[in-house]
Amino acid sequence: MGLRINDTVPNFTAETDQGTIQFHDWIGDSWAILFSHPKDFTPVCTTEFSAVAQLSDEWAARNTKVLGVSVDGVEDHKKWKKDIEAYGNARPGFPIIADDGLAVSKAFDMLPAEAYLPDGRTPADSATVRSVFIIGPDKQLKLSMTYPMTVGRNFAEILRALDGLQMSSKGVATPANWVPGEDVIIPPAVSNDDAKAKFGEFETIFPYLRKTKAPS
């Protein structure tokens, strides 16, 4: 059984291009995004890692640390980061795990337990390692998604999902296509009286669908 929403994510010690980390300690009191890819020096992933680097101020504003995962080694990561910076014109200041032993990829159910790296492998050998995990300060999994090799991840959507998760931690839910500043949904389990006391005015669209201003 793979990781499910609200599971405590695996703790691990790993080497990165910025030194050794112990995952839960590294997260600390922050939110965290663990994003992975099947191999260094691949075209789609170079554009993705550049997009993550360009959003460094946005991650910081949301008290969120980002951590890359690759099944290549530390020295390859350091060399590849030069290409990432050149492409996106932004320094990739986040660490990248050297998961050449596949321990992290298997712990997060990105690869089957029996997986190994063949000699002369191609990205297809670890193709499923194109996942995103958003983790809360409580070290629980809040969201996960996996993309195929040919479709670049939309980090604007990942940022939006992070905003939604951080907003929902305040006791509300977010509607389709929600972005910060828009109204939020009051959970059905909250009575009208409690909703009035907690949120003030709200709009009743259906008895089960009530909207209110987003709490600060």
Helices and strands as residue ranges (DSSP letters): E 13-16, E 19-22, H 23-27, E 31-37, H 43-54, H 56-61, E 64-70, H 74-88, E 96-98, H 103-107, G 123-126, E 131-135, E 141-146, H 155-168, E 184-186, H 192-199, E 203-206, E 209-212
